[in-house]
Amino acid sequence: MIRSLCATALAAALIGAGPLASSPPAVPARAHWPVQGVDDETQRLIDRGVMMLYAFDVGEARVAFGEALKKNPDAALAYWGQAEADTIDINQPQTAAGDRRGAAAAGEGRAHLAHASEVERMLVDAVAKRYGPGTKKERFTRYADALSGWTKTHRDDANVLAVAAFAIWNAEDAFFDGHDELTPKTKEMLADLDDALANEPTNLGAHHLRIHLLEELRRAHEAVADAEALGSYGYPPGTSHLPHMAGHIWARVGEYGRMVDDNERAIANDQAWFALGDGPGQRYMKTYHDHDVDFVVYGLTTVGRADDVRAFVKGEDDFSQIKTALRLHEDERAGELAKGATSGYSAFAAAFAAARLGDVATARAARTRLVAEDPLGPRAALLDGAIAL
């Protein structure tokens, strides 16, 4: 694995290199949230649930916390974990089914606080506010405020600080004020994540969210250490989103070889995970798999390795192959793969390919349908550009 070349030398090396190979690092990733009064197996299951939360495999997190509760129905942190599973994923923090599940878990948790620690009581009470009445904004703000109230005076628990930062993210609408300065809540998020890593330098959740936050703040170079950390571990199946996240930073700083390497490892993790079954964890992570593929395709095509990317996507679905054909300007192939599609990305791809091939009438007809389907989406503007060219 190429790790230390500058971007220019790295690109040159990749263009002439052979097939990429990814082997997992020797150091295993670890998540740990100690719970008093539980046996070793219950603690192991809780830790697995926490790791899955931080990896955004929230389907498997619910499974792990559920298994922990079968072992110990009074493990209050596991009830919080089940409710948090329908909260933490900043890309999709709320669904109707999740709201029902989370409310039930929070309610059960409040009925099992007799043997809970102070921090467990706080977490269960706080997450119950997220599932109370009101708008999404009101509910997520109540949860974030409850956690912020705790972290103002309790700065020694890395997991609580990381979770508090995730909660703030989901409650806030903007990271900058009207003068291009960070909002107070953005500063609070950064402080929580920095203190979490000061307490526990290996905290997966803090590294994960810090990458997202610094990328949004246009300060990706400050998250190189977080990318290094997430790229340095071996991960159990189901946690592909953690090595993938390193790629966000490598894309921003021009380390395309590292971006490909970490996302190839994420894809191998996905493949191992999907081979184990089709439970809630597998089904949930299928929503992220194409994103891992996109990063490999982007990295390989950026450094000119068209043959490698063609070989790579052969094992992927039509969706990934269509996107790759467009990126390689193989418009006839993209059109053939998307032939007959009347909606969604495939219809857009067929229209975009038609425009680049000079079939403007087909592209314009498709544009009319796509605008009706998604009036505020970007695809019409992209088609306009292709048609104009």
N, C-alpha and C positions, 0 to 999 in steps of 0.2 A: 504494500500500500504506500502510495506517495504521500508524504506528510509535510515536507518542509520547503518545497520549491516555491518561488514566487509565481504569480499567476501566469506570466508570459512563458517562463520556462516550463511550467506545468502543462500548459496547453500544447507546447511543442512536443513534450514527452508523450502526452496522451495521443497525439495525432499519429505518432509512429509506433505506439505500443501495441501489444497483442491483446487478446480478449481480457476483459477485466475479471478479476477474481476477488471475492470478499470472504474473509474468514473472520469469525467473531473474536473479539479480544478475549483474553484469558480471565479478566477480572469480571465477576458477575455483578450485574446491577442489583441494588438492594433498596428496599423501602421498609421502614420500621416505625411503628407507632406503639410504644409499650402500653399495655393495659394491665393494671393491677388486678390480681385475683383470678386470672384465667389460666388454663392449662396450656402447655406448649403447642398443641395442635390448634386450639382456638386462636392463640397468638399468631401462628403461622398463617392461618386463613385471613385474619385481619390484616396482616402485613401484605398478603397477596392482594387483598381488596384495595389497600392503599396504593400499591404499585399500579394496579389497573386504573384507578382513578387518575393518577398522574400520567398514565399513558393514554388517557381518553378511551380506553376500552371499557366503557361504563357498563356494557352488558355483562361482561365477565366480573366486574367489580360487584355488581348485585349478586351474582352467583356466589362469589367468595364470601361476602358478608352474610349471605343467607346460610351458607354452610357453617359459618362461625356461630350463628345464632342457634342452629340445631345442636351444637355442642354446648353452648352456654346462652340460654335465653335472656340472661341478665347482662350480656355484654353490650352496654349502651352505645359504645363507639360504633358497633356494627350497625345499629339502627340508624345512627347519624350517617354512616357510610352509604347505606342504601338510599337515603334521601339525597345525599350529596351526589350520588351517581346520576341523578337527573337534574344536576345543577352545574357541575364543574366544567363540562365541555363548553368552552367559550364559543365554539363554532355552532353548536346546537344545544343551548342550555335548557330549552323548554319545549316540551311537547304535551299534548293533552293527556296522553297515556302516562307520561312521566309525572305530570302534576298529580295524577291520581295515585300512582305508586309512591311518590315522595311524601304526599300527605299521610298516607297509611303508615309508612315507615316512621315518620316523625311522631305520629300519634302513638304507635307502639312503643317507640323509644321513651316517650314521656311517662308511659305506664311501667317502665322498668328502670327507674332511676334510684331505687332504694340503695343499691350497692355501688352506684356510679361515683367516679371521682368528680372533683369540682370542675375540671376542664370538660369532662364528658357531659355533665349537666349543662354547662354553658353552650356546648356545641349543639346538643339536642334542642335546647330552648331556642337557640339562634336559628337553626334551620327550620324549625316549626314556623317562624315568622315568614320565611320565604314561601311557605305553602298556605299562608293565611289568605284572607280576602284582599281584594284590590287589584289594580292593574299589574302587569308584569314589572313595570318600573317601580311601583310602590313596594311590591313584595321583595324584589331583589335588593332594593335599597334598604329595606328593614333588616334583611339578613346581613348585608355588608356593614350596616351601622352597628348591629349587635356585636359582630366580630371586632370591628374597630374599637368599640368601647372596651373590649377585653384587652386588645393588643396595646392600647395606650399605656397600660401598666404592667403587661406581661409580655416580655420580649425574649423569653428564654426557650420557647418551644418552636422549632423550625417548622413542624407540620402545621401548627395553628397559624403561623405567620404566612406560610405559603397559601393555605386555604383562604385566609382573609384577603390576600391579594387577588386570588381568583374571583372571590365574591365582589370585590370592588370593581374589577373589570366588567363583570356582567351587569353592574348597576349603573355604570357611567356611560354617557353618550359621547363624550369628547375627552381627549387627552391634553389638548391645548386650549388656552383661553383665547379671547379675541385679539391678543397681542403676541401670539406665537410663543407664549410662555406656558410652562407646564401648570396644569391645574393642581390645587392642593391634593386632590385624591390621586392624581397620577404620581405626585411626589410620595404620597403615603404608600402606594403600591411598590414603588422602587425601594423605599426604605424597608418595607416588610420583606421583600425578596432578598435584599442585601443582608439584612439581619438573620434571615432564615439560613442563608449560606454561611454566614459567620458562625452560627450555632452548629450547623451540619453541612459541611462543604459538599457532601454527596447527595443532597436532597434533590431528587429527580423532579419533583413538582416545581420547586423554585427555579431550577435551571430551565425547565420547559417554558414557564410563563415569562421569565426574564428575556428569553429569546423573542417571544411574541412582542413584548412591550418595547424593547429597544429597537426592534425592527419598525414598529409603528412610530416610534419617536425619531426615526431617521438617524439612529445611532448604533447601527448594526455592528460596527467595529468594536463597540464596548461589550458585545456578547460573544466574542470569539472564545473566551474562556468557558462559557456555558456550552458552546458547540463542541469544544474539545472534550468537555466532561461527558456529554451525552454520547459522543462518538467513541468513547474509550471503554465502554462496558459491553459485556455479553448479556443478551436479554432472553428471558424465557418467551416462548410463543405467546402471541397476543399483545405484545408491547411494541409493535413496529413503529408506532408514532414517535417514540422517544429517539431512536437513532435517526429517523426521518427529520426531526426538528433541527438537528445540526445542519442539515442541508439548507435551511432557510438562511443561515448566516453565510455558509460557503457560497451560496448564489449571490449574496450581496457584496461579498469581498472578492469575488472572482476566483475562488478555489474550486473550480469545476470538477476536478478529479476527486476531491474529497466529498463533494456533493453527490457524485455518482456512487462512490464507494459506500457512503453511509446509507444511501437509499437502496442500493442493491442489497445491503444487509437487511434493511427494512422489508424488502420484498421477499427475501428468503424467510424472514420471520413470519410474514403473512402466509406464505405457502405451507410452512410447518403448522401454523395455527389452523388454517382451513382444513388441512389433512386430518386433524384430530376430531372433526365433527362439524355440526352446524347449529350450535347452541346460541344463546343470546350474545355471547362474546364474539363468536365468529361472524354472526350476522351484522353486528354493529361495525366491526372492523372492515367489512367489505365496503363500507361507505368511504373509507380512507385509502383503500388499496390503489385506486387509480391516481391518487395524488402522489403516492410514492413513485409510481410508474412515470408520471409527468416529469418528476425531477430528474430521473435517469435519462429520459428522452431529451430534456432540455440541456442537461450537461453534455451528453454525447454529441448532439447536433451543434452545440455552441463551439466545440473544438473540432468540428469537421469529421466526426466518425460516423458517417451515414451508414456504411455497411454494418457496423456494430449495432446501431440502433435498429436497423431492419431485422437483424437476427434476434435482437432482444425482444421486440414486440411480437414475434411470432407466437410466443406462448401466452399472449395476453388477449383480451376480448376485442371485438370489433371496434368498440368505443376508442380504446387506446390506439388501435391500428389506424383508424380514421384520423385522429389527431396527429399521429406521427406522419402520415402521408401529407397532410396539409403543411406541417412544419418543414418537411423536405421538399415542398413544392411539387409533389407528385400528384397533381390535380386529377388526372384521369383515374388513378387508383383510388383516391379519396372519393370521387364521384361514384365509382363502381361499388365501393364498400357501403356507401350511404344511399345507394339507389333505392328509390321507392319510399324513403322516409318523408313524412309530411309534417313532422313537428320535432321539437327538441334539438339537441346539438347535431344529430345526424342530418336533419333537414338543413340546418345552417351550413354544415360542412359541404353538403352537396351543392348548395347555392353559391357558396364562396368559391368552390372549385370551378363551378360553371362560369362565374364571372371572370376568373383568371384565365379560363380557356376561351373567353370571348363570347360565351352564350349569355348575353345580357338579358334577353327576354326571360329565360328560365330564372336567372338570379333575381330579376325584378318581381316576378310572380311569387317566388318564395319569400322575398322580403315582405310583401303584403301580408302573407300568412303569418310570418314570424312576429310582425308588429302587433297583429291582432292577438297573438298568443301571449306576448310579453311586451306591453307598450313601453315600459321604462327600461328594458334591457339594452345592453350594448351591441347586440348582434346587428341591428338595423344600421347603426353607424359604421360598423365594420364592413357590412355588405355595401353600403354607399361608397366607401373608399375603394373597394375592389371593383365595383361597377364603374366608378369614375376613371380608374386606371385603365 
